[in-house]
Amino acid sequence: MRKLTKSLLAAALLSGVTALSVPALSETNDEPQQTVITAARYLDVTTGKYIEHPAIFVGADGRITSIADARTVRWGANVKHIDMGSKTLLPGLIDMHVHLDSPADIGGYRSLEYTDSFFSMTAVTNGRAMLDAGFTTVRNVGSANRNDIGLMQAVNGGYVTGPRIVAAGYALGSTGGHCDQTGLPPSMELPGKMEGVGDTPDELRYQVRRQRKYGATVIKVCATGGVFSHNTEPGQQQLSLPELTAIADEAHMWGLRVAAHAHGAAGIKAAINGGIDTIEHASLVDDEGIKLAVQRQRPVWFSMDIYNTDYTQAEGKKNGVLEDNLRKDREIGEIQRDNFRKAFKAGVRMVFGSDAGVMPHGLVGRQFYVMVTYGMTPLDAIRAATLNAAQALGWEKDVGVIAVGHYADLIALDGDPLANVRELESVDGVIKGGVVIERAR
């Protein structure tokens, strides 16, 4: 009987099928499960259906080893039991566009009031705020002084509590572009080009190699001008197709994916044609760009931050954001939301990206409601922050679904997010790698 049960469980693990009818490993193996998590139900984001009465078993490595029916399965006293009671479980959420070392309440030239290391300190608190909001994985697309890489290493080493981090280090861009330092007079700039800046394909290939050398796990590039930079307009293309192609080819050779900040239609199309993996913002995308995104053989994903304008227009001036930046924000905000609806309806692959740092990190869950308002169902919006985001990261074997072999990264809700997506604005519990995250005080 023991051999038969172990054979059934092995088959379930190899196939990746949820083992609802297989007894817990702790009953049939000398090495018991360390943790079991129970709740009223969990959402299978692949099918869009709820699975009732799950018992999710988690190994010492934080990955799910089996999923059984809590009404029939038994486990030993040496198995830690996390009982989420009547709550609904979802996969831990994924935000594909954050800036952890950017406090939202310090805008414009107010940042010059602080020493450089101050911003690395704020990254710790902001990362924890993301985790408390239910985002167990984030992609940090550009930071000063490689603060995101340092935080990623500290989280991975257990020195601080935070989400899983995919880190870009310095973002790449052209001289005078959105990813260059454009807010200071020449007398205050250091000699030579700023870290990450390049003006030929070869210079930008070097910058890809340099960021990877010092710990980057994704490459960020600015293909167009931006909203919150000086002397650039969002629609301006700032890197050529050969330069964008060189960045994508070099990153892919090293096994890294590339995110392109791209507001303007021409820059979006150049980034898609150049092989970039995710298009950030995509505010002014045109019909041709949408068609390219749908038809490109290598998948390309849009990450459109369609909530944060509400915050920046309400609080930006008080935070020190310059009027010129607020003007650009006003001009493209509603256009971006309308293009989000158009792109999604056309079949563009979509992921959740908030641009946290422009707004407070703990508020990012508010974007789900805006995504639904502009054309998605609640399930579509949830998939953008779970299943889709994991695929865009290349982490689909690790996160994004509740399944055997994946990390036990979960969030718990009192309500039903498929009926009311605003449930995701304030999650009621977070589990990362099978460990309950106590909310920071």
C-alpha positions as a Markdown table, in Angstrom:
| # | Residue | x | y | z |
|---|---|---|---|---|
| 1 | Met | 0.0 | 0.0 | 0.0 |
| 2 | Arg | 2.8 | 2.4 | 0.9 |
| 3 | Lys | 4.6 | 1.7 | -2.4 |
| 4 | Leu | 1.3 | 2.3 | -4.3 |
| 5 | Thr | 0.6 | 5.6 | -2.6 |
| 6 | Lys | 4.2 | 6.9 | -3.2 |
| 7 | Ser | 3.9 | 5.9 | -6.8 |
| 8 | Leu | 0.7 | 7.8 | -7.2 |
| 9 | Leu | 2.2 | 10.9 | -5.6 |
| 10 | Ala | 5.3 | 10.7 | -7.7 |
| 11 | Ala | 3.2 | 10.6 | -10.8 |
| 12 | Ala | 1.2 | 13.6 | -9.7 |
| 13 | Leu | 4.4 | 15.6 | -9.0 |
| 14 | Leu | 5.9 | 14.7 | -12.4 |
| 15 | Ser | 2.8 | 15.6 | -14.3 |
| 16 | Gly | 2.2 | 18.9 | -12.4 |
| 17 | Val | -1.4 | 17.9 | -11.7 |
| 18 | Thr | -2.9 | 19.0 | -8.4 |
| 19 | Ala | -2.9 | 16.0 | -6.2 |
| 20 | Leu | -6.3 | 16.4 | -4.6 |
| 21 | Ser | -6.9 | 12.7 | -4.1 |
| 22 | Val | -3.4 | 11.7 | -3.0 |
| 23 | Pro | -2.7 | 11.3 | 0.7 |
| 24 | Ala | -0.3 | 13.6 | 2.3 |
| 25 | Leu | 3.4 | 12.7 | 2.0 |
| 26 | Ser | 3.7 | 12.8 | 5.8 |
| 27 | Glu | 1.6 | 9.7 | 6.1 |
| 28 | Thr | 3.6 | 7.7 | 3.7 |
| 29 | Asn | 7.2 | 8.9 | 4.0 |
| 30 | Asp | 9.9 | 9.0 | 6.7 |
| 31 | Glu | 10.5 | 12.7 | 5.8 |
| 32 | Pro | 7.3 | 14.5 | 6.8 |
| 33 | Gln | 6.1 | 17.7 | 5.2 |
| 34 | Gln | 7.1 | 20.7 | 7.3 |
| 35 | Thr | 4.0 | 22.8 | 6.7 |
| 36 | Val | 0.4 | 22.5 | 5.5 |
| 37 | Ile | -1.8 | 25.5 | 4.6 |
| 38 | Thr | -5.6 | 25.2 | 4.7 |
| 39 | Ala | -8.3 | 27.6 | 3.8 |
| 40 | Ala | -11.8 | 27.6 | 2.5 |
| 41 | Arg | -10.7 | 27.7 | -1.2 |
| 42 | Tyr | -8.0 | 28.9 | -3.6 |
| 43 | Leu | -8.2 | 30.4 | -7.1 |
| 44 | Asp | -6.8 | 28.3 | -9.9 |
| 45 | Val | -5.8 | 31.3 | -12.1 |
| 46 | Thr | -5.2 | 29.0 | -15.1 |
| 47 | Thr | -8.8 | 27.8 | -15.2 |
| 48 | Gly | -10.4 | 30.7 | -13.4 |
| 49 | Lys | -12.2 | 28.3 | -11.0 |
| 50 | Tyr | -12.1 | 28.0 | -7.2 |
| 51 | Ile | -10.8 | 24.8 | -5.6 |
| 52 | Glu | -12.6 | 24.1 | -2.3 |
| 53 | His | -11.0 | 22.9 | 0.9 |
| 54 | Pro | -7.4 | 22.8 | -0.1 |
| 55 | Ala | -4.6 | 21.4 | 2.0 |
| 56 | Ile | -1.4 | 22.8 | 0.5 |
| 57 | Phe | 1.7 | 21.0 | 1.6 |
| 58 | Val | 5.0 | 22.9 | 1.6 |
| 59 | Gly | 8.5 | 21.5 | 1.8 |
| 60 | Ala | 11.6 | 22.9 | 3.5 |
| 61 | Asp | 12.6 | 24.8 | 0.3 |
| 62 | Gly | 9.3 | 26.8 | 0.4 |
| 63 | Arg | 7.9 | 25.0 | -2.6 |
| 64 | Ile | 4.5 | 23.2 | -2.8 |
| 65 | Thr | 5.0 | 19.5 | -2.7 |
| 66 | Ser | 1.3 | 18.4 | -3.0 |
| 67 | Ile | -2.2 | 19.7 | -2.8 |
| 68 | Ala | -4.9 | 17.5 | -1.1 |
| 69 | Asp | -8.5 | 17.7 | 0.1 |
| 70 | Ala | -8.4 | 19.1 | 3.6 |
| 71 | Arg | -11.7 | 17.2 | 4.4 |
| 72 | Thr | -10.0 | 13.8 | 3.9 |
| 73 | Val | -6.3 | 14.2 | 4.2 |
| 74 | Arg | -4.4 | 13.6 | 7.6 |
| 75 | Trp | -1.0 | 14.8 | 8.7 |
| 76 | Gly | 1.2 | 14.2 | 11.7 |
| 77 | Ala | 1.7 | 16.3 | 14.8 |
| 78 | Asn | 5.1 | 17.3 | 13.5 |
| 79 | Val | 3.6 | 19.1 | 10.5 |
| 80 | Lys | 3.2 | 22.8 | 11.0 |
| 81 | His | -0.4 | 23.8 | 10.3 |
| 82 | Ile | -1.3 | 27.3 | 9.0 |
| 83 | Asp | -5.0 | 27.6 | 9.1 |
| 84 | Met | -6.4 | 30.5 | 7.0 |
| 85 | Gly | -10.0 | 29.6 | 8.1 |
| 86 | Ser | -12.7 | 30.9 | 5.8 |
| 87 | Lys | -10.4 | 32.9 | 3.6 |
| 88 | Thr | -9.8 | 32.7 | -0.1 |
| 89 | Leu | -6.2 | 32.1 | -1.3 |
| 90 | Leu | -4.7 | 33.5 | -4.5 |
| 91 | Pro | -1.1 | 33.2 | -5.8 |
| 92 | Gly | 1.1 | 36.0 | -4.5 |
| 93 | Leu | 0.9 | 39.0 | -6.7 |
| 94 | Ile | 3.6 | 40.2 | -9.1 |
| 95 | Asp | 4.3 | 43.9 | -9.9 |
| 96 | Met | 6.4 | 44.2 | -13.1 |
| 97 | His | 7.3 | 47.9 | -12.7 |
| 98 | Val | 8.4 | 49.4 | -9.4 |
| 99 | His | 11.1 | 51.7 | -8.1 |
| 100 | Leu | 11.7 | 50.6 | -4.5 |
| 101 | Asp | 14.3 | 53.4 | -3.7 |
| 102 | Ser | 11.9 | 56.2 | -4.8 |
| 103 | Pro | 9.7 | 57.6 | -2.0 |
| 104 | Ala | 6.6 | 59.0 | -3.6 |
| 105 | Asp | 6.4 | 61.9 | -1.2 |
| 106 | Ile | 9.9 | 63.3 | -2.3 |
| 107 | Gly | 9.5 | 64.8 | -5.8 |
| 108 | Gly | 11.4 | 67.2 | -8.0 |
| 109 | Tyr | 14.4 | 68.8 | -6.5 |
| 110 | Arg | 13.5 | 67.8 | -3.0 |
| 111 | Ser | 15.6 | 64.7 | -3.5 |
| 112 | Leu | 18.7 | 67.0 | -3.3 |
| 113 | Glu | 17.9 | 67.5 | 0.4 |
| 114 | Tyr | 19.1 | 64.0 | 1.2 |
| 115 | Thr | 22.3 | 62.1 | 1.1 |
| 116 | Asp | 22.8 | 59.4 | -1.5 |
| 117 | Ser | 22.5 | 56.4 | 1.0 |
| 118 | Phe | 19.1 | 57.7 | 2.2 |
| 119 | Phe | 17.4 | 56.2 | -0.8 |
| 120 | Ser | 18.8 | 52.7 | -0.2 |
| 121 | Met | 17.3 | 52.9 | 3.3 |
| 122 | Thr | 13.9 | 53.8 | 2.0 |
| 123 | Ala | 14.0 | 50.8 | -0.4 |
| 124 | Val | 13.8 | 48.5 | 2.6 |
| 125 | Thr | 10.6 | 50.0 | 3.9 |
| 126 | Asn | 9.1 | 50.3 | 0.4 |
| 127 | Gly | 9.9 | 46.7 | -0.4 |
| 128 | Arg | 8.2 | 45.7 | 2.9 |
| 129 | Ala | 5.2 | 47.8 | 1.9 |
| 130 | Met | 4.9 | 45.9 | -1.4 |
| 131 | Leu | 5.0 | 42.6 | 0.4 |
| 132 | Asp | 2.4 | 43.6 | 2.9 |
| 133 | Ala | 0.2 | 44.7 | 0.0 |
| 134 | Gly | 0.3 | 41.1 | -1.3 |
| 135 | Phe | 3.1 | 41.5 | -3.9 |
| 136 | Thr | 5.4 | 38.6 | -3.2 |
| 137 | Thr | 7.5 | 39.3 | -6.4 |
| 138 | Val | 8.4 | 42.6 | -7.9 |
| 139 | Arg | 10.6 | 43.7 | -10.9 |
| 140 | Asn | 12.5 | 46.9 | -10.1 |
| 141 | Val | 13.2 | 48.6 | -13.4 |
| 142 | Gly | 16.0 | 51.0 | -12.6 |
| 143 | Ser | 17.6 | 52.5 | -9.4 |
| 144 | Ala | 20.5 | 54.7 | -8.4 |
| 145 | Asn | 23.6 | 53.2 | -6.9 |
| 146 | Arg | 22.2 | 49.7 | -7.6 |
| 147 | Asn | 20.0 | 50.0 | -4.5 |
| 148 | Asp | 17.7 | 47.4 | -6.0 |
| 149 | Ile | 20.4 | 44.8 | -6.4 |
| 150 | Gly | 21.6 | 45.4 | -2.8 |
| 151 | Leu | 18.1 | 44.9 | -1.5 |
| 152 | Met | 17.6 | 41.8 | -3.7 |
| 153 | Gln | 20.7 | 40.3 | -2.2 |
| 154 | Ala | 19.7 | 41.3 | 1.4 |
| 155 | Val | 16.2 | 39.7 | 1.0 |
| 156 | Asn | 17.7 | 36.6 | -0.6 |
| 157 | Gly | 20.2 | 36.3 | 2.2 |
| 158 | Gly | 17.6 | 36.7 | 4.9 |
| 159 | Tyr | 18.9 | 40.0 | 6.3 |
| 160 | Val | 15.6 | 41.8 | 5.6 |
| 161 | Thr | 12.0 | 40.8 | 4.9 |
| 162 | Gly | 10.8 | 41.7 | 1.4 |
| 163 | Pro | 9.4 | 40.4 | -1.8 |
| 164 | Arg | 11.3 | 38.4 | -4.4 |
| 165 | Ile | 13.1 | 41.0 | -6.5 |
| 166 | Val | 14.1 | 41.1 | -10.1 |
| 167 | Ala | 16.6 | 43.9 | -10.3 |
| 168 | Ala | 17.8 | 46.1 | -13.2 |
| 169 | Gly | 20.5 | 48.2 | -11.5 |
| 170 | Tyr | 21.0 | 51.3 | -13.6 |
| 171 | Ala | 18.6 | 51.8 | -16.5 |
| 172 | Leu | 20.1 | 52.4 | -20.0 |
| 173 | Gly | 19.5 | 55.4 | -22.2 |
| 174 | Ser | 20.9 | 58.1 | -24.4 |
| 175 | Thr | 22.7 | 61.2 | -23.5 |
| 176 | Gly | 20.1 | 63.8 | -22.5 |
| 177 | Gly | 17.3 | 61.2 | -22.5 |
| 178 | His | 14.8 | 60.1 | -19.8 |
| 179 | Cys | 17.3 | 57.7 | -18.2 |
| 180 | Asp | 20.1 | 60.3 | -18.1 |
| 181 | Gln | 20.4 | 62.9 | -15.3 |
| 182 | Thr | 18.8 | 65.9 | -17.0 |
| 183 | Gly | 17.9 | 68.1 | -14.1 |
| 184 | Leu | 21.3 | 69.6 | -13.2 |
| 185 | Pro | 23.5 | 72.3 | -14.8 |
| 186 | Pro | 26.8 | 71.1 | -16.4 |
| 187 | Ser | 28.9 | 72.5 | -13.6 |
| 188 | Met | 27.3 | 70.0 | -11.2 |
| 189 | Glu | 27.7 | 66.9 | -13.3 |
| 190 | Leu | 30.6 | 64.5 | -13.0 |
| 191 | Pro | 33.0 | 64.1 | -16.0 |
| 192 | Gly | 32.0 | 61.6 | -18.6 |
| 193 | Lys | 28.7 | 59.9 | -19.1 |
| 194 | Met | 26.3 | 58.9 | -16.4 |
| 195 | Glu | 26.2 | 55.2 | -15.5 |
| 196 | Gly | 24.0 | 53.4 | -18.0 |
| 197 | Val | 24.2 | 56.0 | -20.7 |
| 198 | Gly | 25.3 | 55.0 | -24.3 |
| 199 | Asp | 25.0 | 56.6 | -27.7 |
| 200 | Thr | 25.9 | 53.8 | -30.1 |
| 201 | Pro | 24.9 | 50.1 | -30.3 |
| 202 | Asp | 28.4 | 49.1 | -29.0 |
| 203 | Glu | 28.2 | 51.5 | -26.0 |
| 204 | Leu | 24.8 | 50.1 | -25.1 |
| 205 | Arg | 26.0 | 46.5 | -25.5 |
| 206 | Tyr | 28.7 | 47.3 | -23.0 |
| 207 | Gln | 26.2 | 48.8 | -20.6 |
| 208 | Val | 24.2 | 45.5 | -20.7 |
| 209 | Arg | 27.3 | 43.6 | -19.9 |
| 210 | Arg | 28.2 | 46.0 | -17.1 |
| 211 | Gln | 24.8 | 45.9 | -15.4 |
| 212 | Arg | 24.8 | 42.1 | -15.6 |
| 213 | Lys | 28.4 | 42.0 | -14.2 |
| 214 | Tyr | 27.3 | 43.8 | -11.1 |
| 215 | Gly | 24.2 | 41.8 | -10.4 |
| 216 | Ala | 21.3 | 42.9 | -12.7 |
| 217 | Thr | 18.8 | 40.2 | -13.4 |
| 218 | Val | 16.8 | 42.2 | -16.0 |
| 219 | Ile | 17.8 | 45.1 | -18.3 |
| 220 | Lys | 15.8 | 48.3 | -18.3 |
| 221 | Val | 16.1 | 50.8 | -21.3 |
| 222 | Cys | 14.5 | 54.1 | -22.0 |
| 223 | Ala | 13.3 | 54.2 | -25.6 |
| 224 | Thr | 11.4 | 57.5 | -25.4 |
| 225 | Gly | 11.2 | 60.6 | -23.3 |
| 226 | Gly | 9.3 | 60.6 | -20.0 |
| 227 | Val | 6.9 | 62.3 | -17.7 |
| 228 | Phe | 9.0 | 62.8 | -14.6 |
| 229 | Ser | 12.3 | 63.8 | -16.2 |
| 230 | His | 13.5 | 67.3 | -17.3 |
| 231 | Asn | 13.8 | 68.4 | -20.9 |
| 232 | Thr | 12.1 | 65.4 | -22.4 |
| 233 | Glu | 8.7 | 64.8 | -23.8 |
| 234 | Pro | 7.0 | 61.4 | -23.5 |
| 235 | Gly | 6.4 | 61.0 | -27.2 |
| 236 | Gln | 10.1 | 61.6 | -28.2 |
| 237 | Gln | 12.0 | 58.5 | -29.5 |
| 238 | Gln | 15.4 | 58.6 | -27.9 |
| 239 | Leu | 17.1 | 55.4 | -29.1 |
| 240 | Ser | 17.3 | 54.1 | -32.6 |
| 241 | Leu | 16.2 | 50.7 | -33.8 |
| 242 | Pro | 19.9 | 49.4 | -34.2 |
| 243 | Glu | 20.6 | 50.6 | -30.6 |
| 244 | Leu | 17.5 | 48.9 | -29.2 |
| 245 | Thr | 18.2 | 45.7 | -31.2 |
| 246 | Ala | 21.7 | 45.6 | -29.8 |
| 247 | Ile | 20.5 | 45.9 | -26.3 |
| 248 | Ala | 17.9 | 43.1 | -26.7 |
| 249 | Asp | 20.3 | 40.8 | -28.6 |
| 250 | Glu | 23.0 | 41.3 | -26.0 |
| 251 | Ala | 20.7 | 40.7 | -23.0 |
| 252 | His | 19.1 | 37.7 | -24.6 |
| 253 | Met | 22.6 | 36.2 | -25.2 |
| 254 | Trp | 23.3 | 36.4 | -21.5 |
| 255 | Gly | 19.9 | 35.0 | -20.6 |
| 256 | Leu | 18.3 | 38.3 | -19.5 |
| 257 | Arg | 15.0 | 39.9 | -20.5 |
| 258 | Val | 14.6 | 43.5 | -21.4 |
| 259 | Ala | 12.0 | 46.1 | -20.3 |
| 260 | Ala | 11.7 | 49.3 | -22.4 |
| 261 | His | 10.2 | 52.5 | -21.0 |
| 262 | Ala | 8.3 | 53.7 | -24.1 |
| 263 | His | 5.5 | 56.2 | -24.1 |
| 264 | Gly | 5.6 | 57.4 | -27.7 |
| 265 | Ala | 4.3 | 55.5 | -30.7 |
| 266 | Ala | 7.5 | 55.5 | -32.7 |
| 267 | Gly | 9.6 | 54.3 | -29.8 |
| 268 | Ile | 7.1 | 51.6 | -28.9 |
| 269 | Lys | 7.3 | 50.2 | -32.4 |
| 270 | Ala | 11.1 | 50.4 | -32.5 |
| 271 | Ala | 11.3 | 48.5 | -29.2 |
| 272 | Ile | 8.9 | 45.8 | -30.4 |
| 273 | Asn | 10.8 | 45.5 | -33.7 |
| 274 | Gly | 14.1 | 45.4 | -31.8 |
| 275 | Gly | 13.1 | 42.4 | -29.7 |
| 276 | Ile | 12.4 | 44.0 | -26.4 |
| 277 | Asp | 10.3 | 41.8 | -24.1 |
| 278 | Thr | 8.1 | 44.2 | -22.2 |
| 279 | Ile | 6.9 | 47.7 | -23.1 |
| 280 | Glu | 6.5 | 49.9 | -20.1 |
| 281 | His | 3.8 | 52.6 | -20.1 |
| 282 | Ala | 2.8 | 52.3 | -23.8 |
| 283 | Ser | 0.8 | 55.4 | -23.3 |
| 284 | Leu | 0.7 | 56.8 | -26.9 |
| 285 | Val | 0.7 | 53.4 | -28.7 |
| 286 | Asp | -1.0 | 53.6 | -32.1 |
| 287 | Asp | -2.9 | 50.9 | -34.1 |
| 288 | Glu | 0.3 | 49.8 | -35.9 |
| 289 | Gly | 2.1 | 49.3 | -32.6 |
| 290 | Ile | -0.8 | 47.3 | -31.2 |
| 291 | Lys | -0.8 | 45.1 | -34.3 |
| 292 | Leu | 3.0 | 44.5 | -34.0 |
| 293 | Ala | 2.6 | 43.5 | -30.3 |
| 294 | Val | -0.1 | 41.0 | -31.1 |
| 295 | Gln | 1.6 | 39.5 | -34.1 |
| 296 | Arg | 5.3 | 39.3 | -33.0 |
| 297 | Gln | 6.5 | 35.7 | -32.8 |
| 298 | Arg | 8.6 | 36.2 | -29.7 |
| 299 | Pro | 6.0 | 37.2 | -27.0 |
| 300 | Val | 5.9 | 40.9 | -26.1 |
| 301 | Trp | 4.0 | 42.2 | -23.1 |
| 302 | Phe | 2.5 | 45.6 | -22.2 |
| 303 | Ser | 2.9 | 46.9 | -18.7 |
| 304 | Met | 0.7 | 50.0 | -18.4 |
| 305 | Asp | 0.6 | 51.9 | -15.1 |
| 306 | Ile | -3.0 | 53.3 | -15.4 |
| 307 | Tyr | -3.7 | 54.2 | -11.7 |
| 308 | Asn | -0.9 | 56.4 | -10.6 |
| 309 | Thr | -2.1 | 59.6 | -12.3 |
| 310 | Asp | -4.9 | 59.8 | -9.7 |
| 311 | Tyr | -2.2 | 60.0 | -7.0 |
| 312 | Thr | 0.2 | 62.3 | -8.7 |
| 313 | Gln | -2.4 | 64.8 | -9.7 |
| 314 | Ala | -3.8 | 64.9 | -6.2 |
| 315 | Glu | -0.6 | 64.9 | -4.2 |
| 316 | Gly | 2.3 | 65.7 | -6.7 |
| 317 | Lys | 2.5 | 69.4 | -6.1 |
| 318 | Lys | 2.6 | 69.0 | -2.3 |
| 319 | Asn | 5.4 | 66.4 | -2.8 |
| 320 | Gly | 7.5 | 68.8 | -4.8 |
| 321 | Val | 6.8 | 67.5 | -8.3 |
| 322 | Leu | 7.5 | 70.2 | -10.8 |
| 323 | Glu | 4.6 | 71.7 | -12.8 |
| 324 | Asp | 6.1 | 70.7 | -16.1 |
| 325 | Asn | 6.0 | 67.1 | -15.0 |
| 326 | Leu | 2.5 | 67.4 | -13.7 |
| 327 | Arg | 1.5 | 68.9 | -17.1 |
| 328 | Lys | 2.9 | 65.9 | -19.0 |
| 329 | Asp | 1.2 | 63.6 | -16.6 |
| 330 | Arg | -2.2 | 65.3 | -17.2 |
| 331 | Glu | -1.8 | 65.3 | -20.9 |
| 332 | Ile | -1.2 | 61.5 | -21.3 |
| 333 | Gly | -3.1 | 60.1 | -18.4 |
| 334 | Glu | -6.5 | 59.5 | -20.0 |
| 335 | Ile | -4.9 | 58.7 | -23.4 |
| 336 | Gln | -3.0 | 55.9 | -21.7 |
| 337 | Arg | -6.1 | 54.5 | -20.1 |
| 338 | Asp | -8.0 | 54.5 | -23.4 |
| 339 | Asn | -5.1 | 52.8 | -25.1 |
| 340 | Phe | -5.0 | 50.2 | -22.4 |
| 341 | Arg | -8.6 | 49.3 | -23.2 |
| 342 | Lys | -7.8 | 49.2 | -27.0 |
| 343 | Ala | -4.7 | 47.1 | -26.6 |
| 344 | Phe | -6.3 | 44.6 | -24.3 |
| 345 | Lys | -9.3 | 44.3 | -26.6 |
| 346 | Ala | -7.0 | 43.7 | -29.6 |
| 347 | Gly | -5.3 | 40.8 | -27.8 |
| 348 | Val | -2.1 | 42.3 | -26.6 |
| 349 | Arg | -0.5 | 40.3 | -23.7 |
| 350 | Met | -0.8 | 42.4 | -20.5 |
| 351 | Val | 1.0 | 42.3 | -17.2 |
| 352 | Phe | 0.5 | 44.3 | -14.0 |
| 353 | Gly | 2.9 | 47.3 | -13.6 |
| 354 | Ser | 2.2 | 50.1 | -11.2 |
| 355 | Asp | 5.3 | 52.4 | -11.4 |
| 356 | Ala | 5.3 | 52.4 | -7.6 |
| 357 | Gly | 7.6 | 55.1 | -6.4 |
| 358 | Val | 5.6 | 57.6 | -8.4 |
| 359 | Met | 2.9 | 56.7 | -5.9 |
| 360 | Pro | 3.2 | 55.1 | -2.5 |
| 361 | His | 4.2 | 51.4 | -2.7 |
| 362 | Gly | 1.4 | 50.3 | -0.4 |
| 363 | Leu | -1.3 | 51.7 | -2.7 |
| 364 | Val | -0.5 | 49.6 | -5.8 |
| 365 | Gly | -3.5 | 47.3 | -5.3 |
| 366 | Arg | -5.8 | 50.2 | -6.3 |
| 367 | Gln | -4.8 | 49.7 | -9.9 |
| 368 | Phe | -6.8 | 46.5 | -10.2 |
| 369 | Tyr | -10.1 | 48.5 | -10.1 |
| 370 | Val | -8.9 | 50.8 | -12.8 |
| 371 | Met | -7.9 | 47.9 | -15.0 |
| 372 | Val | -11.4 | 46.5 | -14.7 |
| 373 | Thr | -12.9 | 49.9 | -15.3 |
| 374 | Tyr | -11.0 | 50.0 | -18.6 |
| 375 | Gly | -12.0 | 46.7 | -20.0 |
| 376 | Met | -10.7 | 43.7 | -18.1 |
| 377 | Thr | -12.7 | 41.3 | -16.0 |
| 378 | Pro | -11.5 | 40.8 | -12.4 |
| 379 | Leu | -9.9 | 37.4 | -13.5 |
| 380 | Asp | -8.1 | 39.2 | -16.4 |
| 381 | Ala | -6.6 | 41.7 | -14.0 |
| 382 | Ile | -5.6 | 39.0 | -11.5 |
| 383 | Arg | -4.0 | 37.0 | -14.3 |
| 384 | Ala | -2.0 | 40.1 | -15.4 |
| 385 | Ala | -0.5 | 40.1 | -11.9 |
| 386 | Thr | 0.1 | 36.4 | -11.5 |
| 387 | Leu | 0.1 | 34.0 | -14.5 |
| 388 | Asn | 1.0 | 36.5 | -17.2 |
| 389 | Ala | 3.6 | 38.3 | -15.1 |
| 390 | Ala | 5.3 | 35.0 | -14.3 |
| 391 | Gln | 5.5 | 34.1 | -17.9 |
| 392 | Ala | 6.9 | 37.6 | -18.9 |
| 393 | Leu | 9.6 | 37.2 | -16.2 |
| 394 | Gly | 10.4 | 33.7 | -17.4 |
| 395 | Trp | 9.6 | 32.5 | -13.8 |
| 396 | Glu | 6.5 | 30.5 | -14.8 |
| 397 | Lys | 7.9 | 27.4 | -13.0 |
| 398 | Asp | 8.4 | 29.3 | -9.8 |
| 399 | Val | 5.6 | 31.8 | -9.2 |
| 400 | Gly | 2.3 | 33.0 | -10.5 |
| 401 | Val | 0.1 | 30.0 | -9.8 |
| 402 | Ile | -0.7 | 27.7 | -6.9 |
| 403 | Ala | 0.6 | 24.4 | -8.1 |
| 404 | Val | 3.0 | 21.6 | -7.2 |
| 405 | Gly | 6.7 | 22.7 | -7.7 |
| 406 | His | 6.0 | 26.4 | -7.3 |
| 407 | Tyr | 6.8 | 28.5 | -4.4 |
| 408 | Ala | 4.1 | 28.7 | -1.7 |
| 409 | Asp | 3.7 | 32.4 | -2.3 |
| 410 | Leu | 0.0 | 33.1 | -1.4 |
| 411 | Ile | -2.3 | 35.9 | -0.4 |
| 412 | Ala | -5.5 | 35.5 | 1.6 |
| 413 | Leu | -8.7 | 37.5 | 1.2 |
| 414 | Asp | -11.9 | 37.6 | 3.3 |
| 415 | Gly | -14.0 | 38.4 | 0.2 |
| 416 | Asp | -14.3 | 37.2 | -3.4 |
| 417 | Pro | -12.0 | 39.1 | -5.8 |
| 418 | Leu | -13.8 | 37.7 | -8.8 |
| 419 | Ala | -17.0 | 39.4 | -7.6 |
| 420 | Asn | -15.3 | 42.5 | -6.3 |
| 421 | Val | -11.7 | 43.2 | -7.5 |
| 422 | Arg | -11.3 | 45.9 | -4.9 |
| 423 | Glu | -10.8 | 43.1 | -2.4 |
| 424 | Leu | -7.2 | 43.3 | -3.7 |
| 425 | Glu | -6.7 | 46.8 | -2.4 |
| 426 | Ser | -6.2 | 45.5 | 1.1 |
| 427 | Val | -5.2 | 41.8 | 1.5 |
| 428 | Asp | -5.9 | 40.0 | 4.7 |
| 429 | Gly | -2.8 | 37.7 | 4.8 |
| 430 | Val | 0.5 | 37.1 | 3.0 |
| 431 | Ile | 2.5 | 33.9 | 2.9 |
| 432 | Lys | 5.9 | 33.8 | 1.2 |
| 433 | Gly | 7.6 | 30.4 | 0.7 |
| 434 | Gly | 5.2 | 28.8 | 3.1 |
| 435 | Val | 5.9 | 31.3 | 5.9 |
| 436 | Val | 3.3 | 33.8 | 7.2 |
| 437 | Ile | 4.4 | 37.4 | 6.8 |
| 438 | Glu | 3.5 | 39.3 | 9.9 |
| 439 | Arg | 2.4 | 42.8 | 8.9 |
| 440 | Ala | 5.0 | 45.5 | 9.5 |
| 441 | Arg | 4.1 | 47.9 | 12.3 |
